[in-house]
Amino acid sequence: MRRVSLFQKAAEWRRQLDAGEVANQAEIARREGITRARVTQIMDLMRLAPEIRERLTTGASALENRGTEHRIRLITRLRNTAEQVDAFKHILPGIGP
C-alpha cells in the first residue's frame, strides 16, 4: 500500500466506524482480509500530527518501505504534537516538516 492510500484507508475506516457502518475493527479486518493488528496499525497513523501527515502525503519520502512505515508508526505513540514533529525530524531528517 502506498502512503496516501494508508491515510485514505484509515480515514475511511474511521468514518465507517463513526457512522456505525461497521461494528468494530475486527469486522474491517475480516472484510479486508488482514489482521486486526494491521487495521490498528493503519488507523494509528491518524494520530500523527497534521503537519506530519501532510508531509508524508505530499513529500518525496515513502511509507512504501515497511521499515520506514514501522518507524513512522512509533511516532504515533507520542501524544504530544511537538514531540511527534521532533521525532519525525530525527527519524527521517531529509523530509521533516
Secondary structure as GFF3:
##gff-version 3
##sequence-region A 1 97
A	DSSP	alpha_helix	3	19	.	.	.	ID=ss1
A	DSSP	alpha_helix	25	32	.	.	.	ID=ss2
A	DSSP	alpha_helix	36	44	.	.	.	ID=ss3
A	DSSP	three_ten_helix	45	47	.	.	.	ID=ss4
A	DSSP	alpha_helix	50	58	.	.	.	ID=ss5
A	DSSP	alpha_helix	66	75	.	.	.	ID=ss6
A	DSSP	alpha_helix	81	91	.	.	.	ID=ss7
A	DSSP	three_ten_helix	93	95	.	.	.	ID=ss8
###
